[in-house]
Amino acid sequence: MHVPDGFIDAPVSIAAGVAAAGAVAISLRGARRELDERTAPLAGLVAAFIFAVQMLNFPVAAGTSGHLLGGALAAILVGPYTGVLCVSVVLLMQGILFADGGLTALGVNVSVMGVVTVVVAYAIFRGLLKVLPPTRRSVTAAAFTGALLSVPAAATAFTAIYAVGGTTEVPVGKVFTAMVGVHVLIGIGEAAITAATVGAVLAVRPDLVHGARGLTAPLKLRVAGELVDAPAAAPAAVPAAARSNRRVWATGLVTALVLAGFVSFYASASPDGLEKVAADKGIDQKAEEHAAAGSPLADYSVKDVTDARLSGGLAGVIGVGATVVVGTGIFWTVRRRRAQDPAATPTATPVA
């Protein structure tokens, strides 16, 4: 759903850019409370993983494909504020290096693909967890539902922006019907990928899933016919290997590199949901050439490398590497600012 330049007029694009900048600024402050020495490098990995999986377009209808948006996945794994930053980093890398998503439309893309998906998915996720049993299955089911609904929500947000600032005279009703219809199907793929990834992390390191924190129900004992909380057990010693994130980080990075460098070659070549709707309804009549169209990595290929498989694979590997480096640098910086901020550091209160 990467919106290119020319779909939305300049005033609305500027307004969306201001809104996106405000959301990113708020997220930078909020991420200080979510990031610590364990999660900061993992957040960079999540951004790189989203970049890799977004290269894997999957067919959803005749002549139409879809790909992961990633807002739900990022929010559940590393927190909603950090999730907005993860998706924003991915969109920035895609726009600058790969000419994917317009540069003047960057604010629109961050607002639609980053902010809307994160807010909708995480709100639904948290709401479901309040009524579901506190189990891993509930976390996975809530992740599936939140991710599923976040995609048509993003399509609705794009339609609203188009209604205000669209550069073509296509009836908004037709745009809304087509966009939401195809993105409900894409949402199914988004939900499956999100649930599978969250479930996989839960199976090996549930402590690293932000959305699963605090879900362990206290043990109850029946005393004199009434249920009371059992005394807290002493924390069990955790092996050093389990405390370390190196294995998780290395496994995730290798997975992202394999997906972007090899599996992406087999992705669907059909246009994604927005591209298909734009071509069918005429939204793309005033589309503009990307400012980075001359980039050596434009269209996810390496310039002057003639072998398509090798060219696309190298571009994917470079993209994953650049995203993990930039993302990790940003998240470490945010985390260090948290450590330096007295307001973010709890202080002990003397007891008389």
Beta strands, then each sheet from edge to edge (+ up, - down):
strand 1: 58-61
strand 2: 64-66
strand 3: 220-223
strand 4: 226-229
sheet 1: 1+ 2-
sheet 2: 3+ 4-
end
